[in-house]
Amino acid sequence: MDIRQKSNFDIKNFKRENIRNFSIIAHIDHGKSTLADRMLEMCETISSRKKQEQVLDKLQVERERGITVKAQTASLFYQHESETYLLNLIDTPGHVDFSYEVSRSLSACQGALLLVDAVQGVQAQTMANFYLAFENDLTIVPVINKIDMQAADPDRVAAEMNKAFDVEPGAAILISAKTGLNIEQIFPAIINQIPAPSGNEESEFKALLFDSWYDEYRGVICLIEVVDGNIKKGEKITSVHSGDTYEVLDIGLMYPDPFATDALYTGQVGYIICGMKTVKEARVGDTFHRYKKPVEALPGFKPAKSMVFAGIYPVEASEFELIRDAIEKLTLNDPSVHVEKESSAALGLGFRCGFLGLLHMEVFRQRLEQEYDANIIATSPTVPYRLVHTSGEEEIIDNPSKFPEQSKISDILEPVITATIVTPREYLGNIMKLCQERRAEQTDMTYLDENRIVVKYTMPLNEIVTDFYDKLKSLSAGYASFDYEESGYQSADLVKMNILLNGKQVDALSVIVHREKAYNIGCKLTAKLRKVIPRQMFEVAIQAAIGAKIIARETVSAMRKNVTAKCYGGDITRKRKLLEKQKKGKKKLKQIGNVEVPQEAFLTILESD
């Protein structure tokens, strides 16, 4: 049903009983966006003329990487048993770094489609998203996707779902989102199994703000779920969080692009534009009510907590203003990034940014380069540490260069996580060895079936923010999956390791390491830096130091110029004089010469052996 072609269309005609709000949740690459495409096509929300793959993945980085970064909403109209239903679909990300997007989306739903790949089966993020939906009391509709593939084994996957989630083996809908096979079976299941929103049409207007983004021409667009009552264009609404009042300038549904209507009613999910200037005004989890008619605030969500920090600096100091404007524009649409200014002795003025995870950081950096042509240097990622000073004061520090001297610290606490790894049995030994190397402690192990195992670990966050995920995938031939959630802080024997170039400390290359691993890491880092730092006219000493103690050293030899080439005769003392003169010149050069640190030097810290 294409509402754009109906002149008598009125959003008020959709009773609350005929509304279903649901999201699609799954592990990364199990086919969420492809399923959303097929459902949009079946309901004629997108025409075949405008058809494209992953229509809800609107960012360039999403299309290039084949992942969903931002949750997207679309309204569908479906005819079932002579009744027309309004279905609000939310396509969510699958990667662990974007679970905050998933939790926000689930708050506006009454049910969820739990999508599982018929080849890969239940994965770590499948379990994490299931429990996220379970905690929100959502009705779960199990769906097994990719049954058209040669290696598909729906019976095995159904048995896994039964063991992991207590889903009846025959309850899952078997589909192929790519070919459209059995997609029509999903709609009746949504209508019959997922309950309608439980709001009251007669109560005062109350709405939950669960997402927002910035549009260059229209300002801040807020996505809301109307919990009670209704709201019309032109009316005034007030934010419970800030107390500010706004006029509703535009209102409507996401279809999947904004489609203006006159009002939104109980249970409906849609957008409002009310003249907000920045996304900071639109605090996710806020409650809106009609002006001078206050209501009790909805529970909302915990604010996004940065887990990984990195410095972002312009390659050229003159481009600082350009980078600042680019970061400001990008954070308008990604409020979960925490940004503050900082300066580095080695890199000049820049920004310290907090991210939800390493992929979140990579996506942010890629968007800066692609969308704003920003030429940047990103430092190695760090995590927030809790320091207990000898005076008894506590402080959270996320930048190694700000660490005080060891004598002033009585204790260092590092953040720890609870990690869930799902792996085939044959790769278990390699994965357990990897986890032991990363200071992990095993807490649980269960069998999903005779071949697949779920292992749980408690491990330091610092050990996974660089290349843990890549190593896990390579050790398991790509079959293992990984998910984590934060689990507080624990005391650890950590030290700050500085990198010195010709005796000068490069603060952007400083790292926090465990004391037992410091020597090995120091040797590897100095060896790698020797390969990427270009040769100069003088010798460059690369040293790793803990305090005043040098623990590793490598040397980049000087470029050699044959100053004796012009001596074609005479006494040997003539050559010695020339060599002595060159030696003095190189010594002087070393005193005034600066060593250029290329971007590759910072990337070496990301890649540990």
C-alpha positions, 0 to 999 in steps of 0.5 A: 500500500503506497500512502503517497498515492492516496489523497484521503490518507489520514494517519488518525485512521490507524488505531493503536491496536493496529500498530506494531513497533519492532526491530531486527536484531542479529549478529553482524552480517546475518542479513538484517539490512537485506531483510529490511529491503525485502520487507520495504519492497513487499509493502511498496514503501520503496518502488522498484524504480528506486530499488537499491541494495541496503536502502536503509544503510545511508552512509558511504562507510556503511555501503563500503564496509557492508555494515550498519553503523546507525539504526534506521527507522521505516514505516510500513503499511500492511494489509492483513485479513481486511485490516491495514496495519502500521508497522514501524521497523527499526534496522539495528547495527550488529557489531558489538561497538554499536550496541548502544544504538541497539539498546536505544532502538529496542526502547521504542519497540514491543517486539524484535525479529531475532535473525540467525544465519542458517550457515553460521548459526548462533553467534556472540552478538546474537546472544548479546542482542537476545538478552538485551531484548529479553531485559526490555520484555520484548516479544521475540520472533525467531527467524532463520535466514540464508536457507538457500545457501548450499551449506545451510543447516536450518535444523542444526541452527534451530537446535542451537536456538532451542538450547541458547534461547529456549526457542521451540525448534518449529517456531523459527520462520525459515527465509532467504532475505536475498531471494525473498523466499518465505518473507510473506510469512514474517508479517502475520507472525509480527501481527499475531505475536508482537503486542500493540503499544500499551499507551492511552489515547485519552491521556496527556501527550507523552513521548520518548525521544530515542534518536536524533540527527542533524540536517544541514537545512532543517536543523535537528530531526528527533525520532520519537515514540508517542507513548500517550496522547497525540501531538499536532503540527504547530503545538508547543512541547516541553523537554522534561530534561532541560525544561526548554519549550519548542514549537512543532514545525514539522511532523511525520513518519519515516517512509523511509525518508521523512513523509509529513503528516498533520499529527502523530498518535498513541503508539506511533513512531515518527519524527518531529522538527522543532527548531533545535539548533544542536543535537545536544538539546535533543538528549536521547532518552528524554521525555516530551510533554505538551506545554504547561501539561507536565507528565511523569518522565520515562526511565530513559537510558544511561548515557553512552560511555566512551571505552576507547580514547585516541588523539586526532591531529591535523597533518599540517598545523594550518589545517586545525580549523578545518579539522575542528569544523569537520569534527563538530559537524560529524559529532552533530550526527554522532553524539556518542563521540566525546571530544575535547581539545588537547595539545601535544609537544610532538603533534601540536594542537588537536583533539582527544576523542572518546569512542564506544569501541575500536570499530567506532573509532575507525568508522569515525576516522574514515568518515572524517577523511571521506566526507570532509577530506580531512588529512589527519594523524590518529594516535594509538587507542587507549582506555580510561584508567583510574589512578589512586594518588598517594594523597588518597585522591582518585582520578580517571586518566585516558591519555598516557602523556598525563600520567604522573610519576610512578612515585606519586601513584599508590594504585592503578585500576584498569577497566575489565570486560566480560567477554563471550566467544562462540567458536567451533571446537577445533579452534578452542585451543588456539583461542584459549592460548590467545586469551591467556596471553591477553591476561584473561581469566576463564569464567564459564564454558558451555556447548551449544551443540557437539561442535560449537562452544561458548566460552566466557572470560574476564579480561582487561579492556586494554588487551582487546582495543588494538588487534584482539578481534583480528587475531581471534578471526585469523586463529579461527579461520573467521568462524569465532565470534566475539562480544563484550560488556563492561564489568568495572575496574580491577587493580593491576601492575601497570607502568607508563612506557615512553618512546624517545627519539634522540633523547626527546620524548614523543608524548603521542607514542607513549603507552600504558603496559603491564610490567611483565610485558613491558620489555617484550613490547618495548623491543617490538615497538622500537624494532618496528619504529626503526623500519618506518622512521626515515633515515636522516643525515645524523644517527637516530636513537629510538629508545623505550623507557620506563621512568629513567630506565631504558629497556630497549633501543634501536638505531636508525643509521645516518645517511652516508656521504663519501666526503673523501671521494675528492682525495685521490692522492697524498697523505692519509691525514688529509682523509682523516681531517675531512672525516673529523670535520664531517663527524663534528658537522653531524654532531651539530646537526643532531643537536638542532635536527628534528626527527620527522615522525610519519603516520606509519609510526602511530599505526605500528602501535596498533599492530602488535605481534 
